[in-house]
Amino acid sequence: MHIDRVICRQAALRTRPHLKLATMAKRIGILVFEGFPLGDVSLLADVFRIANDAGVGPLPVYSLAVLSEDGGSVASGCGLRIWTDSVHGPLRNGFDTLFIAGGPGAEEARENERLLARLQALAPKVRIIRALGEGRTVLAAADVSFLRSGLIAAASAQRLRRALEAHHACASVVTPPEALIAALKVLKRNHGVALAQRVSDDTMPGAWERLGPMLDDGESDSPNGKISSAAHWLRENYHQPISVADAARVAQMSMRNFLRHFKTQTGLTPSEYLLRARLDASCLLLAQTNLPIDEIAQRCGVPRGERLARIFRRRLSISPSGYRAVNRRASNE
C-alpha cells in the first residue's frame, strides 16, 4: 500500500520553497467510511503515486487527501486502519477530483444529513466526483445534479466493458478494477493518453488493450461531455454576471439543443442550475462568515441583497439573516 508515499511526496514539496504547490498540484480527495475496500483506496493512491513519479517538466503534481466524516482513524474492510482528515474541516480550494469509496459504511452514510449537506456545499469546489461501488448511494442521496457527470462516465465505461466482454465471449476476460478505470480517466483528462497508458502498464501490465477503450468514451465531444463542460463553467463563474447564452457558447451548441440536453442530463434548466450554485455559495458564506448580506449577494453573482433575500424566501422560506442565525445556533449546540 502506497498511501504514505503519496502523502510523503506532498510533504516533501512543501519543504522546497521555490515550488508553489497550490499552483502545481491537482488535489485528489478520497472519501472513505468504516469498512471501506482497502484495495480500491490503495489502488487509487498507487495510480497517483506512479503519476507523480512520472510527472516531469510541465506536468502538475498530484496531492492526495484521504477524508472521512469526522477524521481520525478509520477501519477498512479487512481491519487495517488508516488516518484521515475530516471532510468538515477547512479544505482550502477544494479538489480537482473527489472519489467516494464504497463499503458497508457508505450505505449507512446515505442517511447522514450532515454529510450530505457538506457534499452539497463542497460540490462547487470539485471539478469531478466519481463514486465507486456503494459510494454511488451517497452521491445519489446528496442529489447534487451537477455531480451526475461522474455517474454518466461510469455508466459509459460499464457499457463499453460489457461490449468488450461480448466481443471476446469465447476468451477469459478479467474485468479491470473500477477504481483503476476511474483514476486513469482523471490522468487521461489532465495529461493525455501517454501518461494514462504508462501508469496503466505499471499498475496492471498488459491491461491497456482492454482499458484504453474504456477510457475513450468521447466525453468531451459528445453532447454529455459538452453539457458537463458547460455545467463546470457555470459552477466556476457563478459569481460573474453570466447568462444561459454564454453557457451555450461554451458548450458550442445551439440554444435549443443546449437547453434540451442540459435539462435531460442534469434534471435542471441552465438558469435553475446557475441559481442553485449561487444559492449554495450564499448559504456557505452566511454560515461561515460575518460578511454583510449585500456583499455576499455580490460575491455570488446577485446584484443586490434585496434580490438575494427574495431568492431565499422563495426557495428556502427564510431570509438570509434568518438562515445565518439558524446555522449559528446549530453550530453552537
C-alpha positions, 0 to 999 in steps of 0.5 A: 500500500502506497498511501504514505508515499503519496502523502510523503511526496506532498510533504516533501514539496512543501519543504522546497520553497521555490515550488508553489504547490497550490499552483502545481498540484491537482488535489485528489480527495478520497472519501472513505467510511468504516469498512471501506475496500482497502484495495480500491483506496490503495489502488487509487493512491498507487495510480497517483503515486506512479503519476507523480513519479512520472510527472516531469517538466510541465506536468502538475503534481498530484496531492492526495487527501484521504477524508472521512466524516469526522477524521481520525482513524478509520477501519477498512474492510479487512481491519487495517486502519488508516488516518484521515482528515475530516471532510468538515474541516477547512479544505482550502480550494477544494479538489480537482477530483473527489472519489467516494469509496464504497463499503458497508459504511457508505450505505449507512452514510446515505442517511447522514444529513450532515454529510450530505449537506457538506457534499452539497456545499463542497460540490462547487469546489470539485471539478469531478466526483466519481463514486465507486461501488456503494459510494454511488448511494451517497452521491445519489442521496446528496442529489447534487445534479451537477455531480451526475457527470461522474455517474454518466462516465461510469455508466459509459465505461460499464457499457463499453466493458460489457461490449468488450466482454461480448466481443471476446465471449469465447476468451477469459476476460478479467474485468479491470478494477473500477477504481483503476478505470476511474483514476486513469480517466482523471490522468487521461483528462489532465495529461493525455493518453501517454501518461494514462497508458504508462501508469496503466502498464505499471499498475496492471501490465498488459491491461491497456488493450482492454482499458484504453477503450474504456477510457475513450468514451468521447466525453468531451465531444459528445453532447454529455461531455459538452453539457458537463463542460458547460455545467463546470463553467457555470459552477466556476463563474457563478459569481460573474454576471453570466447568462444561459447564452454564454453557457451555450457558447461554451458548450458550442451548441445551439440554444435549443439543443443546449437547453434540451440536453442540459435539462435531460442530463442534469434534471435542471434548466441552465438558469435553475442550475446557475441559481442553485450554485449561487444559492449554495455559495450564499448559504456557505458564506452566511454560515461561515462568515460575518460578511454583510448580506449585500456583499455576499449577494455580490460575491455570488453573482446577485446584484443586490441583497434585496434580490438575494433575500427574495431568492431565499424566501422563495426557495428556502422560506427564510431570509438570509439573516434568518438562515445565518442565525439558524446555522449559528445556533446549530453550530453552537449546540 
